[in-house]
Amino acid sequence: MASKLAAECIFCRIIKGEIPSVKLLETTHSYAFLDIGPLSDGHALVIPKYHAEKMHELPDEFLADSMPVAKKIAKALKMDNYNVLQNNGKIAHQEVPHVHFHVIPKPNEAEGLSMSWPAKSADVEKLKELAGSLKFDN
C-alpha cells in the first residue's frame, strides 16, 4: 500500500521534508528521528509513512515495519534499559494525532520515562468472559 500523508499533520510534514528533523533512519514505510523534547539523550520517534491517528487504523505493512526500525535504534543506542512507548488517544497521552513509537533510553532512575502502574486485582471468571466476547479479524 502506498503512503498516505495529511497536509496539516506535523509528522506528515516532517516526512515530506517541510519541517526539519534530525533523521536517524528511513525505510519505505517508516521515518525515524530524534525527539526535540527528549526525556533522555537519544529519545527517538519512529513514525509510519501513512497518516493514521491510532494504531488499529494503520495498515499492517506500516505497523510491521515500525518495530524493526525501533529495534535498530535501540541497538545503536547501546542501552541496556529503554522503553518503547505508543499511545492512542488524548486521554492515553497521545500528543500528536499520527501513530508514532517512542524509543526512550533509561540511563538511570532520574532520566527517561517515569510512570506509575496502578494495577488492580482481576477476577479470573471475568477475564475469561471478556476473552470469550472478543471478535478478531482474520
The first five atom37 places (N, CA, C, CB, O) and aatype in JSON, in Angstrom:
{
  "aatype": [12, 0, 15, 11, 10, 0, 0, 6, 4, 9, 13, 4, 1, 9, 9, 11, 7, 6, 9, 14, 15, 19, 11, 10, 10, 6, 16, 16, 8, 15, 18, 0, 13, 10, 3, 9, 7, 14, 10, 15, 3, 7, 8, 0, 10, 19, 9, 14, 11, 18, 8, 0, 6, 11, 12, 8, 6, 10, 14, 3, 6, 13, 10, 0, 3, 15, 12, 14, 19, 0, 11, 11, 9, 0, 11, 0, 10, 11, 12, 3, 2, 18, 2, 19, 10, 5, 2, 2, 7, 11, 9, 0, 8, 5, 6, 19, 14, 8, 19, 8, 13, 8, 19, 9, 14, 11, 14, 2, 6, 0, 6, 7, 10, 15, 12, 15, 17, 14, 0, 11, 15, 0, 3, 19, 6, 11, 10, 11, 6, 10, 0, 7, 15, 10, 11, 13, 3, 2],
  "atom_mask": [
    [1, 1, 1, 1, 1],
    [1, 1, 1, 1, 1],
    [1, 1, 1, 1, 1],
    [1, 1, 1, 1, 1],
    [1, 1, 1, 1, 1],
    [1, 1, 1, 1, 1],
    [1, 1, 1, 1, 1],
    [1, 1, 1, 1, 1],
    [1, 1, 1, 1, 1],
    [1, 1, 1, 1, 1],
    [1, 1, 1, 1, 1],
    [1, 1, 1, 1, 1],
    [1, 1, 1, 1, 1],
    [1, 1, 1, 1, 1],
    [1, 1, 1, 1, 1],
    [1, 1, 1, 1, 1],
    [1, 1, 1, 0, 1],
    [1, 1, 1, 1, 1],
    [1, 1, 1, 1, 1],
    [1, 1, 1, 1, 1],
    [1, 1, 1, 1, 1],
    [1, 1, 1, 1, 1],
    [1, 1, 1, 1, 1],
    [1, 1, 1, 1, 1],
    [1, 1, 1, 1, 1],
    [1, 1, 1, 1, 1],
    [1, 1, 1, 1, 1],
    [1, 1, 1, 1, 1],
    [1, 1, 1, 1, 1],
    [1, 1, 1, 1, 1],
    [1, 1, 1, 1, 1],
    [1, 1, 1, 1, 1],
    [1, 1, 1, 1, 1],
    [1, 1, 1, 1, 1],
    [1, 1, 1, 1, 1],
    [1, 1, 1, 1, 1],
    [1, 1, 1, 0, 1],
    [1, 1, 1, 1, 1],
    [1, 1, 1, 1, 1],
    [1, 1, 1, 1, 1],
    [1, 1, 1, 1, 1],
    [1, 1, 1, 0, 1],
    [1, 1, 1, 1, 1],
    [1, 1, 1, 1, 1],
    [1, 1, 1, 1, 1],
    [1, 1, 1, 1, 1],
    [1, 1, 1, 1, 1],
    [1, 1, 1, 1, 1],
    [1, 1, 1, 1, 1],
    [1, 1, 1, 1, 1],
    [1, 1, 1, 1, 1],
    [1, 1, 1, 1, 1],
    [1, 1, 1, 1, 1],
    [1, 1, 1, 1, 1],
    [1, 1, 1, 1, 1],
    [1, 1, 1, 1, 1],
    [1, 1, 1, 1, 1],
    [1, 1, 1, 1, 1],
    [1, 1, 1, 1, 1],
    [1, 1, 1, 1, 1],
    [1, 1, 1, 1, 1],
    [1, 1, 1, 1, 1],
    [1, 1, 1, 1, 1],
    [1, 1, 1, 1, 1],
    [1, 1, 1, 1, 1],
    [1, 1, 1, 1, 1],
    [1, 1, 1, 1, 1],
    [1, 1, 1, 1, 1],
    [1, 1, 1, 1, 1],
    [1, 1, 1, 1, 1],
    [1, 1, 1, 1, 1],
    [1, 1, 1, 1, 1],
    [1, 1, 1, 1, 1],
    [1, 1, 1, 1, 1],
    [1, 1, 1, 1, 1],
    [1, 1, 1, 1, 1],
    [1, 1, 1, 1, 1],
    [1, 1, 1, 1, 1],
    [1, 1, 1, 1, 1],
    [1, 1, 1, 1, 1],
    [1, 1, 1, 1, 1],
    [1, 1, 1, 1, 1],
    [1, 1, 1, 1, 1],
    [1, 1, 1, 1, 1],
    [1, 1, 1, 1, 1],
    [1, 1, 1, 1, 1],
    [1, 1, 1, 1, 1],
    [1, 1, 1, 1, 1],
    [1, 1, 1, 0, 1],
    [1, 1, 1, 1, 1],
    [1, 1, 1, 1, 1],
    [1, 1, 1, 1, 1],
    [1, 1, 1, 1, 1],
    [1, 1, 1, 1, 1],
    [1, 1, 1, 1, 1],
    [1, 1, 1, 1, 1],
    [1, 1, 1, 1, 1],
    [1, 1, 1, 1, 1],
    [1, 1, 1, 1, 1],
    [1, 1, 1, 1, 1],
    [1, 1, 1, 1, 1],
    [1, 1, 1, 1, 1],
    [1, 1, 1, 1, 1],
    [1, 1, 1, 1, 1],
    [1, 1, 1, 1, 1],
    [1, 1, 1, 1, 1],
    [1, 1, 1, 1, 1],
    [1, 1, 1, 1, 1],
    [1, 1, 1, 1, 1],
    [1, 1, 1, 1, 1],
    [1, 1, 1, 1, 1],
    [1, 1, 1, 0, 1],
    [1, 1, 1, 1, 1],
    [1, 1, 1, 1, 1],
    [1, 1, 1, 1, 1],
    [1, 1, 1, 1, 1],
    [1, 1, 1, 1, 1],
    [1, 1, 1, 1, 1],
    [1, 1, 1, 1, 1],
    [1, 1, 1, 1, 1],
    [1, 1, 1, 1, 1],
    [1, 1, 1, 1, 1],
    [1, 1, 1, 1, 1],
    [1, 1, 1, 1, 1],
    [1, 1, 1, 1, 1],
    [1, 1, 1, 1, 1],
    [1, 1, 1, 1, 1],
    [1, 1, 1, 1, 1],
    [1, 1, 1, 1, 1],
    [1, 1, 1, 1, 1],
    [1, 1, 1, 1, 1],
    [1, 1, 1, 0, 1],
    [1, 1, 1, 1, 1],
    [1, 1, 1, 1, 1],
    [1, 1, 1, 1, 1],
    [1, 1, 1, 1, 1],
    [1, 1, 1, 1, 1],
    [1, 1, 1, 1, 1]
  ],
  "atom_positions": [
    [[0.84, -1.17, 0.0], [0.0, 0.0, 0.0], [0.89, 1.24, 0.0], [-0.96, -0.01, 1.22], [1.91, 1.28, 0.69]],
    [[0.5, 2.22, -0.76], [1.27, 3.46, -0.86], [1.1, 4.31, 0.39], [0.84, 4.26, -2.1], [0.12, 4.17, 1.13]],
    [[2.06, 5.18, 0.61], [1.98, 6.11, 1.73], [0.77, 7.01, 1.57], [3.27, 6.95, 1.84], [0.35, 7.33, 0.46]],
    [[0.21, 7.42, 2.7], [-0.9, 8.38, 2.72], [-0.52, 9.41, 3.78], [-2.31, 7.69, 3.03], [-0.38, 9.07, 4.95]],
    [[-0.37, 10.66, 3.36], [0.03, 11.7, 4.29], [-1.02, 12.8, 4.33], [1.39, 12.28, 3.89], [-1.73, 13.03, 3.35]],
    [[-1.12, 13.48, 5.47], [-2.1, 14.56, 5.66], [-1.38, 15.9, 5.62], [-2.87, 14.38, 7.01], [-0.32, 16.06, 6.22]],
    [[-1.96, 16.87, 4.92], [-1.33, 18.17, 4.7], [-1.02, 18.93, 5.98], [-2.21, 19.02, 3.84], [0.01, 19.6, 6.06]],
    [[-1.88, 18.84, 6.99], [-1.72, 19.64, 8.2], [-1.03, 18.92, 9.36], [-3.06, 20.11, 8.66], [-0.77, 19.52, 10.4]],
    [[-0.73, 17.64, 9.19], [-0.12, 16.85, 10.26], [1.37, 17.17, 10.37], [-0.33, 15.34, 9.99], [2.1, 17.11, 9.38]],
    [[1.83, 17.5, 11.57], [3.24, 17.85, 11.78], [4.17, 16.69, 11.42], [3.47, 18.27, 13.23], [5.23, 16.92, 10.85]],
    [[3.79, 15.46, 11.73], [4.65, 14.32, 11.39], [4.65, 14.06, 9.89], [4.19, 13.06, 12.15], [5.69, 13.7, 9.33]],
    [[3.51, 14.22, 9.23], [3.48, 14.06, 7.77], [4.35, 15.13, 7.11], [2.02, 14.15, 7.24], [5.02, 14.86, 6.11]],
    [[4.34, 16.32, 7.66], [5.17, 17.41, 7.13], [6.66, 17.13, 7.36], [4.78, 18.75, 7.8], [7.49, 17.49, 6.52]],
    [[7.01, 16.49, 8.48], [8.4, 16.08, 8.71], [8.8, 15.03, 7.67], [8.58, 15.52, 10.15], [9.89, 15.11, 7.1]],
    [[7.95, 14.04, 7.43], [8.23, 13.01, 6.43], [8.47, 13.63, 5.06], [7.07, 11.99, 6.36], [9.38, 13.22, 4.34]],
    [[7.66, 14.63, 4.7], [7.78, 15.3, 3.39], [8.96, 16.27, 3.33], [6.5, 16.03, 3.08], [9.26, 16.8, 2.26]],
    [[9.63, 16.51, 4.45], [10.76, 17.43, 4.47], [10.36, 18.89, 4.59], [0.0, 0.0, 0.0], [11.2, 19.77, 4.41]],
    [[9.1, 19.17, 4.9], [8.63, 20.54, 5.05], [9.01, 21.13, 6.41], [7.12, 20.6, 4.88], [9.08, 22.35, 6.56]],
    [[9.25, 20.27, 7.38], [9.71, 20.67, 8.71], [11.0, 19.91, 8.96], [8.62, 20.38, 9.83], [11.05, 18.7, 8.76]],
    [[12.05, 20.61, 9.4], [13.33, 19.9, 9.61], [13.28, 18.93, 10.78], [14.45, 20.91, 9.84], [12.52, 19.1, 11.73]],
    [[14.13, 17.91, 10.68], [14.27, 16.93, 11.75], [15.69, 16.39, 11.71], [13.22, 15.78, 11.62], [16.4, 16.54, 10.72]],
    [[16.08, 15.75, 12.8], [17.38, 15.07, 12.84], [17.1, 13.59, 12.58], [18.13, 15.29, 14.23], [16.82, 12.81, 13.49]],
    [[17.18, 13.23, 11.3], [16.82, 11.88, 10.86], [17.84, 10.85, 11.32], [16.69, 11.84, 9.34], [19.04, 11.08, 11.27]],
    [[17.32, 9.72, 11.78], [18.16, 8.58, 12.15], [18.11, 7.49, 11.09], [17.71, 8.01, 13.49], [19.15, 6.98, 10.66]],
    [[16.91, 7.13, 10.67], [16.7, 6.03, 9.73], [15.47, 6.33, 8.89], [16.54, 4.66, 10.48], [14.56, 7.03, 9.32]],
    [[15.46, 5.78, 7.68], [14.26, 5.86, 6.85], [14.15, 4.59, 6.04], [14.31, 7.11, 5.92], [15.13, 4.11, 5.48]],
    [[12.94, 4.05, 5.98], [12.64, 2.89, 5.14], [11.49, 3.28, 4.22], [12.28, 1.63, 6.01], [11.03, 4.42, 4.23]],
    [[11.04, 2.34, 3.44], [9.9, 2.59, 2.56], [8.66, 2.97, 3.36], [9.61, 1.36, 1.7], [7.85, 3.78, 2.91]],
    [[8.5, 2.38, 4.57], [7.28, 2.56, 5.35], [7.45, 3.37, 6.63], [6.73, 1.25, 5.7], [6.45, 3.71, 7.26]],
    [[8.68, 3.69, 7.04], [8.9, 4.37, 8.32], [9.95, 5.47, 8.2], [9.33, 3.37, 9.38], [10.8, 5.46, 7.31]],
    [[9.85, 6.42, 9.13], [10.81, 7.52, 9.24], [11.12, 7.67, 10.72], [10.26, 8.87, 8.61], [10.2, 7.75, 11.54]],
    [[12.39, 7.72, 11.08], [12.79, 7.82, 12.49], [13.71, 9.03, 12.67], [13.5, 6.51, 12.96], [14.58, 9.3, 11.85]],
    [[13.47, 9.74, 13.78], [14.25, 10.94, 14.04], [14.32, 11.18, 15.55], [13.63, 12.16, 13.33], [13.56, 10.59, 16.32]],
    [[15.25, 12.06, 15.96], [15.4, 12.38, 17.37], [14.3, 13.33, 17.82], [16.78, 12.98, 17.65], [13.95, 14.27, 17.1]],
    [[13.76, 13.09, 19.0], [12.7, 13.91, 19.58], [13.28, 15.26, 20.0], [12.04, 13.2, 20.79], [14.35, 15.31, 20.6]],
    [[12.57, 16.37, 19.69], [13.07, 17.69, 20.08], [12.7, 18.06, 21.52], [12.52, 18.75, 19.12], [13.11, 19.1, 22.02]],
    [[11.92, 17.21, 22.18], [11.6, 17.37, 23.6], [11.94, 16.09, 24.33], [0.0, 0.0, 0.0], [11.05, 15.46, 24.9]],
    [[13.21, 15.68, 24.31], [13.57, 14.34, 24.8], [13.45, 14.17, 26.31], [14.97, 14.03, 24.39], [13.65, 15.11, 27.08]],
    [[13.11, 12.95, 26.71], [13.13, 12.57, 28.12], [14.53, 12.15, 28.55], [12.13, 11.44, 28.39], [14.84, 12.14, 29.75]],
    [[15.37, 11.8, 27.59], [16.77, 11.45, 27.83], [17.5, 11.55, 26.5], [16.9, 10.0, 28.44], [16.87, 11.62, 25.45]],
    [[18.84, 11.57, 26.55], [19.63, 11.62, 25.32], [19.34, 10.39, 24.47], [21.14, 11.72, 25.64], [19.35, 9.27, 24.97]],
    [[19.08, 10.61, 23.19], [18.79, 9.51, 22.28], [17.32, 9.2, 22.1], [0.0, 0.0, 0.0], [16.97, 8.32, 21.32]],
    [[16.44, 9.91, 22.82], [14.98, 9.71, 22.69], [14.61, 9.92, 21.23], [14.18, 10.7, 23.63], [14.79, 11.0, 20.67]],
    [[14.08, 8.88, 20.62], [13.76, 8.9, 19.19], [12.29, 8.6, 18.95], [14.63, 7.9, 18.43], [11.61, 8.01, 19.79]],
    [[11.81, 9.01, 17.8], [10.45, 8.71, 17.36], [10.51, 7.92, 16.06], [9.61, 10.0, 17.17], [11.3, 8.23, 15.17]],
    [[9.68, 6.91, 15.95], [9.51, 6.15, 14.72], [8.08, 6.43, 14.25], [9.78, 4.59, 14.93], [7.12, 6.14, 14.96]],
    [[7.97, 6.98, 13.05], [6.63, 7.31, 12.54], [6.39, 6.59, 11.22], [6.48, 8.85, 12.35], [7.24, 6.61, 10.33]],
    [[5.24, 5.94, 11.1], [4.88, 5.32, 9.82], [4.64, 6.39, 8.76], [3.63, 4.43, 9.98], [4.16, 7.49, 9.06]],
    [[4.97, 6.07, 7.52], [4.74, 6.99, 6.4], [3.31, 6.81, 5.87], [5.77, 6.74, 5.27], [3.08, 6.73, 4.67]],
    [[2.4, 6.75, 6.8], [0.97, 6.61, 6.48], [0.24, 7.34, 7.6], [0.51, 5.07, 6.37], [0.47, 7.06, 8.77]],
    [[-0.62, 8.29, 7.24], [-1.31, 9.05, 8.27], [-2.49, 8.26, 8.83], [-1.78, 10.41, 7.7], [-3.5, 8.04, 8.16]],
    [[-2.32, 7.83, 10.06], [-3.39, 7.2, 10.83], [-3.24, 7.72, 12.24], [-3.33, 5.61, 10.77], [-2.12, 7.81, 12.76]],
    [[-4.34, 8.07, 12.88], [-4.27, 8.61, 14.23], [-3.98, 7.52, 15.26], [-5.56, 9.33, 14.58], [-3.21, 7.74, 16.2]],
    [[-4.59, 6.38, 15.08], [-4.46, 5.31, 16.08], [-3.93, 4.03, 15.44], [-5.82, 5.03, 16.74], [-4.11, 3.78, 14.25]],
    [[-3.25, 3.23, 16.27], [-2.58, 2.03, 15.78], [-3.52, 1.1, 15.02], [-1.95, 1.3, 16.93], [-3.13, 0.53, 14.0]],
    [[-4.75, 0.93, 15.51], [-5.66, -0.02, 14.85], [-6.14, 0.47, 13.48], [-6.87, -0.28, 15.74], [-6.76, -0.28, 12.74]],
    [[-5.85, 1.73, 13.14], [-6.21, 2.28, 11.83], [-5.06, 2.16, 10.82], [-6.61, 3.75, 11.98], [-5.25, 2.44, 9.64]],
    [[-3.9, 1.74, 11.27], [-2.7, 1.69, 10.44], [-2.64, 0.37, 9.66], [-1.44, 1.85, 11.31], [-2.81, -0.69, 10.25]],
    [[-2.4, 0.42, 8.35], [-2.24, -0.83, 7.6], [-1.08, -1.66, 8.16], [-2.0, -0.53, 6.1], [-0.06, -1.13, 8.59]],
    [[-1.26, -2.97, 8.14], [-0.31, -3.89, 8.75], [1.13, -3.74, 8.26], [-0.75, -5.29, 8.52], [2.07, -3.86, 9.04]],
    [[1.32, -3.47, 6.96], [2.69, -3.39, 6.46], [3.45, -2.2, 7.05], [2.68, -3.28, 4.93], [4.68, -2.26, 7.19]],
    [[2.75, -1.13, 7.4], [3.4, 0.01, 8.04], [3.69, -0.3, 9.51], [2.52, 1.27, 7.92], [4.74, 0.05, 10.04]],
    [[2.75, -0.96, 10.15], [2.94, -1.36, 11.54], [4.08, -2.37, 11.66], [1.64, -1.97, 12.11], [4.91, -2.27, 12.56]],
    [[4.13, -3.33, 10.75], [5.17, -4.37, 10.79], [6.57, -3.8, 10.58], [4.88, -5.42, 9.73], [7.55, -4.39, 11.04]],
    [[6.68, -2.68, 9.91], [7.98, -2.07, 9.65], [8.49, -1.27, 10.86], [7.9, -1.16, 8.43], [9.7, -1.09, 11.01]],
    [[7.6, -0.8, 11.7], [7.96, 0.1, 12.8], [8.84, -0.57, 13.86], [6.71, 0.63, 13.47], [9.82, 0.03, 14.31]],
    [[8.52, -1.78, 14.25], [9.28, -2.42, 15.33], [10.72, -2.77, 14.93], [8.57, -3.68, 15.77], [11.62, -2.57, 15.74]],
    [[10.98, -3.27, 13.72], [12.38, -3.47, 13.35], [13.18, -2.17, 13.34], [12.46, -4.12, 11.98], [14.36, -2.17, 13.68]],
    [[12.55, -1.06, 12.95], [13.23, 0.23, 12.98], [13.52, 0.62, 14.43], [12.37, 1.34, 12.28], [14.63, 1.07, 14.74]],
    [[12.54, 0.45, 15.33], [12.75, 0.75, 16.75], [13.87, -0.13, 17.32], [11.44, 0.53, 17.56], [14.68, 0.34, 18.12]],
    [[13.91, -1.37, 16.92], [14.96, -2.3, 17.38], [16.34, -1.82, 16.93], [14.71, -3.73, 16.85], [17.29, -1.84, 17.72]],
    [[16.46, -1.38, 15.69], [17.75, -0.88, 15.19], [18.2, 0.34, 15.99], [17.64, -0.52, 13.69], [19.39, 0.47, 16.29]],
    [[17.28, 1.21, 16.33], [17.62, 2.39, 17.12], [18.08, 1.97, 18.51], [16.41, 3.36, 17.22], [19.1, 2.46, 19.01]],
    [[17.34, 1.07, 19.15], [17.71, 0.6, 20.49], [19.1, -0.03, 20.47], [16.67, -0.42, 21.01], [19.9, 0.21, 21.38]],
    [[19.39, -0.82, 19.46], [20.72, -1.46, 19.37], [21.81, -0.41, 19.14], [20.74, -2.5, 18.23], [22.89, -0.51, 19.73]],
    [[21.55, 0.59, 18.3], [22.54, 1.62, 18.02], [22.82, 2.47, 19.25], [22.06, 2.51, 16.87], [23.94, 2.95, 19.43]],
    [[21.81, 2.67, 20.09], [21.99, 3.45, 21.32], [22.82, 2.71, 22.37], [20.62, 3.81, 21.9], [23.36, 3.33, 23.29]],
    [[22.92, 1.39, 22.22], [23.71, 0.56, 23.14], [23.29, 0.75, 24.6], [25.2, 0.88, 22.99], [24.14, 0.86, 25.49]],
    [[22.0, 0.8, 24.82], [21.45, 0.97, 26.17], [20.88, -0.36, 26.64], [20.35, 2.09, 26.2], [20.21, -1.06, 25.88]],
    [[21.15, -0.71, 27.89], [20.58, -1.91, 28.47], [19.13, -1.7, 28.88], [21.4, -2.35, 29.67], [18.34, -2.64, 28.92]],
    [[18.78, -0.45, 29.17], [17.45, -0.14, 29.66], [16.82, 0.94, 28.79], [17.49, 0.31, 31.14], [17.39, 2.01, 28.58]],
    [[15.62, 0.64, 28.3], [14.9, 1.61, 27.46], [13.43, 1.21, 27.42], [15.5, 1.67, 26.01], [13.07, 0.08, 27.74]],
    [[12.6, 2.17, 27.03], [11.17, 1.92, 26.84], [10.82, 2.14, 25.38], [10.31, 2.82, 27.75], [11.39, 3.01, 24.72]],
    [[9.89, 1.35, 24.87], [9.25, 1.6, 23.58], [7.8, 1.89, 23.93], [9.41, 0.37, 22.56], [7.1, 1.05, 24.49]],
    [[7.36, 3.09, 23.59], [6.05, 3.57, 24.03], [5.21, 3.98, 22.83], [6.2, 4.75, 25.0], [5.72, 4.6, 21.89]],
    [[3.93, 3.63, 22.85], [3.0, 4.03, 21.8], [1.66, 4.31, 22.46], [2.87, 2.93, 20.69], [1.11, 3.45, 23.14]],
    [[1.12, 5.52, 22.27], [-0.14, 5.94, 22.9], [-1.22, 6.15, 21.83], [0.06, 7.24, 23.71], [-0.92, 6.56, 20.71]],
    [[-2.47, 5.86, 22.19], [-3.6, 6.02, 21.27], [-4.7, 6.83, 21.93], [-4.13, 4.65, 20.82], [-5.37, 6.33, 22.84]],
    [[-4.89, 8.07, 21.49], [-5.94, 8.92, 22.03], [-5.44, 9.89, 23.09], [0.0, 0.0, 0.0], [-4.45, 9.63, 23.77]],
    [[-6.14, 11.01, 23.2], [-5.73, 12.08, 24.12], [-5.64, 11.63, 25.57], [-6.7, 13.22, 24.02], [-4.66, 11.94, 26.25]],
    [[-6.64, 10.89, 26.07], [-6.57, 10.52, 27.49], [-5.53, 9.43, 27.75], [-7.93, 10.05, 27.98], [-5.2, 9.13, 28.9]],
    [[-5.01, 8.83, 26.66], [-3.91, 7.88, 26.77], [-2.57, 8.58, 26.52], [-4.1, 6.71, 25.77], [-1.54, 7.93, 26.3]],
    [[-2.58, 9.91, 26.54], [-1.38, 10.76, 26.44], [-0.8, 10.88, 25.04], [-0.33, 10.23, 27.34], [0.39, 11.15, 24.89]],
    [[-1.62, 10.68, 24.01], [-1.15, 10.9, 22.64], [-1.2, 12.39, 22.35], [-2.01, 10.1, 21.6], [-2.27, 13.0, 22.4]],
    [[-0.06, 13.0, 22.06], [0.03, 14.43, 21.81], [-0.12, 14.79, 20.34], [1.35, 14.96, 22.33], [-0.73, 15.81, 20.01]],
    [[0.42, 13.98, 19.45], [0.34, 14.22, 18.01], [-0.58, 13.16, 17.41], [1.76, 14.19, 17.33], [-0.33, 11.96, 17.59]],
    [[-1.63, 13.57, 16.71], [-2.59, 12.59, 16.17], [-2.08, 11.88, 14.91], [-3.9, 13.28, 15.86], [-2.7, 11.94, 13.85]],
    [[-0.96, 11.22, 15.05], [-0.36, 10.39, 14.0], [0.35, 9.26, 14.76], [0.66, 11.22, 13.04], [1.12, 9.53, 15.68]],
    [[0.11, 8.03, 14.39], [0.73, 6.9, 15.07], [2.24, 7.13, 15.14], [0.41, 5.54, 14.35], [2.87, 7.5, 14.14]],
    [[2.81, 6.92, 16.31], [4.26, 7.01, 16.47], [4.7, 6.19, 17.67], [4.7, 8.48, 16.64], [3.94, 5.95, 18.61]],
    [[5.94, 5.78, 17.6], [6.55, 4.97, 18.64], [7.75, 5.73, 19.2], [6.97, 3.56, 18.1], [8.61, 6.18, 18.44]],
    [[7.8, 5.86, 20.51], [8.94, 6.46, 21.18], [9.93, 5.36, 21.54], [8.51, 7.26, 22.44], [9.53, 4.31, 22.04]],
    [[11.21, 5.59, 21.3], [12.28, 4.75, 21.82], [12.99, 5.66, 22.81], [13.25, 4.19, 20.66], [13.66, 6.61, 22.43]],
    [[12.85, 5.34, 24.11], [13.32, 6.23, 25.17], [14.37, 5.53, 26.03], [12.14, 6.69, 26.04], [14.05, 4.64, 26.8]],
    [[15.63, 5.94, 25.89], [16.67, 5.37, 26.74], [16.39, 5.66, 28.22], [18.04, 5.91, 26.34], [15.9, 6.74, 28.56]],
    [[16.7, 4.72, 29.08], [16.55, 4.87, 30.53], [17.94, 4.66, 31.15], [15.48, 3.84, 31.13], [18.23, 3.58, 31.67]],
    [[18.81, 5.7, 31.09], [20.17, 5.52, 31.57], [20.3, 5.46, 33.09], [21.02, 6.63, 31.07], [21.27, 4.92, 33.61]],
    [[19.3, 5.99, 33.78], [19.34, 5.99, 35.25], [17.91, 6.25, 35.76], [20.36, 7.07, 35.82], [16.99, 6.44, 34.97]],
    [[17.74, 6.27, 37.07], [16.4, 6.45, 37.65], [15.8, 7.83, 37.35], [16.47, 6.26, 39.15], [14.58, 7.96, 37.25]],
    [[16.65, 8.84, 37.19], [16.16, 10.21, 37.02], [15.78, 10.54, 35.58], [17.2, 11.18, 37.5], [14.89, 11.35, 35.35]],
    [[16.45, 9.93, 34.62], [16.23, 10.26, 33.21], [15.39, 9.19, 32.53], [17.56, 10.43, 32.48], [15.32, 8.05, 32.99]],
    [[14.76, 9.59, 31.42], [13.94, 8.66, 30.66], [12.5, 8.69, 31.13], [0.0, 0.0, 0.0], [12.09, 9.62, 31.83]],
    [[11.76, 7.69, 30.77], [10.34, 7.61, 31.1], [10.13, 7.25, 32.56], [9.64, 6.6, 30.2], [10.74, 6.31, 33.07]],
    [[9.26, 8.02, 33.22], [8.85, 7.7, 34.59], [7.35, 7.44, 34.55], [9.2, 8.87, 35.59], [6.62, 8.12, 33.84]],
    [[6.9, 6.46, 35.3], [5.48, 6.14, 35.27], [5.07, 5.36, 36.5], [5.13, 5.35, 34.02], [5.89, 4.77, 37.2]],
    [[3.77, 5.39, 36.74], [3.22, 4.51, 37.77], [2.37, 3.47, 37.06], [2.37, 5.32, 38.84], [1.94, 3.67, 35.93]],
    [[2.13, 2.37, 37.72], [1.35, 1.27, 37.13], [0.32, 0.85, 38.17], [2.28, 0.05, 36.7], [0.56, -0.07, 38.95]],
    [[-0.84, 1.52, 38.18], [-1.84, 1.24, 39.22], [-2.61, -0.06, 38.96], [-2.82, 2.4, 39.32], [-3.79, -0.04, 38.61]],
    [[-1.93, -1.18, 39.13], [-2.55, -2.49, 38.9], [-3.66, -2.75, 39.91], [-1.49, -3.61, 38.97], [-3.61, -2.28, 41.05]],
    [[-4.65, -3.5, 39.47], [-5.75, -3.89, 40.36], [-5.94, -5.39, 40.27], [-7.07, -3.13, 40.0], [-5.45, -6.02, 39.34]],
    [[-6.63, -5.96, 41.21], [-6.89, -7.39, 41.2], [-7.89, -7.73, 40.1], [-7.43, -7.86, 42.57], [-8.79, -6.95, 39.81]],
    [[-7.7, -8.89, 39.5], [-8.59, -9.33, 38.43], [-9.35, -10.58, 38.87], [-7.8, -9.6, 37.13], [-8.81, -11.45, 39.55]],
    [[-10.61, -10.65, 38.47], [-11.45, -11.82, 38.68], [-11.25, -12.72, 37.46], [-12.96, -11.43, 38.89], [-11.58, -12.31, 36.34]],
    [[-10.73, -13.93, 37.65], [-10.42, -14.83, 36.55], [-11.65, -15.14, 35.71], [-9.81, -16.12, 37.09], [-11.55, -15.24, 34.49]],
    [[-12.79, -15.3, 36.33], [-14.01, -15.58, 35.57], [-14.37, -14.4, 34.66], [-15.18, -15.89, 36.52], [-14.8, -14.6, 33.53]],
    [[-14.2, -13.19, 35.15], [-14.46, -12.01, 34.32], [-13.45, -11.91, 33.18], [-14.42, -10.72, 35.18], [-13.79, -11.5, 32.07]],
    [[-12.2, -12.29, 33.45], [-11.19, -12.31, 32.39], [-11.58, -13.3, 31.3], [-9.81, -12.66, 32.97], [-11.48, -12.99, 30.11]],
    [[-12.03, -14.48, 31.7], [-12.45, -15.5, 30.73], [-13.66, -15.02, 29.92], [-12.78, -16.82, 31.44], [-13.74, -15.25, 28.72]],
    [[-14.59, -14.35, 30.6], [-15.78, -13.82, 29.93], [-15.38, -12.77, 28.89], [-16.77, -13.22, 30.95], [-15.88, -12.77, 27.77]],
    [[-14.49, -11.88, 29.28], [-14.01, -10.86, 28.35], [-13.31, -11.5, 27.16], [-13.06, -9.88, 29.06], [-13.6, -11.15, 26.02]],
    [[-12.4, -12.43, 27.41], [-11.67, -13.1, 26.33], [-12.63, -13.78, 25.36], [-10.69, -14.12, 26.9], [-12.43, -13.73, 24.15]],
    [[-13.66, -14.42, 25.89], [-14.63, -15.11, 25.05], [-15.51, -14.17, 24.24], [0.0, 0.0, 0.0], [-16.06, -14.58, 23.21]],
    [[-15.64, -12.94, 24.67], [-16.5, -11.99, 23.97], [-15.79, -11.23, 22.84], [-17.06, -11.0, 24.96], [-16.43, -10.56, 22.03]],
    [[-14.46, -11.33, 22.79], [-13.7, -10.6, 21.77], [-13.8, -11.27, 20.42], [-12.24, -10.47, 22.19], [-13.72, -12.5, 20.32]],
    [[-13.97, -10.47, 19.38], [-14.02, -10.95, 17.99], [-12.83, -10.39, 17.26], [-15.37, -10.54, 17.27], [-12.65, -9.17, 17.23]],
    [[-12.0, -11.25, 16.67], [-10.8, -10.82, 15.96], [-10.98, -10.96, 14.47], [-9.6, -11.62, 16.43], [-11.56, -11.93, 13.99]],
    [[-10.45, -9.96, 13.72], [-10.45, -10.03, 12.26], [-9.41, -11.06, 11.83], [-10.14, -8.64, 11.63], [-8.42, -11.29, 12.52]],
    [[-9.66, -11.66, 10.68], [-8.69, -12.63, 10.13], [-7.56, -11.93, 9.47], [-9.35, -13.56, 9.14], [-6.65, -12.58, 8.95]]
  ]
}
